[in-house]
């Protein structure tokens, strides 16, 4: 039900998800260091975001300057 509504609003969603903990998945609260089982999830999210960014670049490049 939410998917078709998001489509109508032209909202882009990323399906993979990762839940990182600031205490367990960061070193000194400044460097991302996901635990082993989270690393794969983080890679999946970043790959999906990168694919969307490449696809949407075509639209940004084609859009008239404001």
Secondary structure, 3 states (H helix, E strand, C coil): CHHHHHHHCCCCCCCCCCCCCCCCCEECCCEECCCHHHHHHHHHHHHHHHHHHHHHHHHHHHCCCC
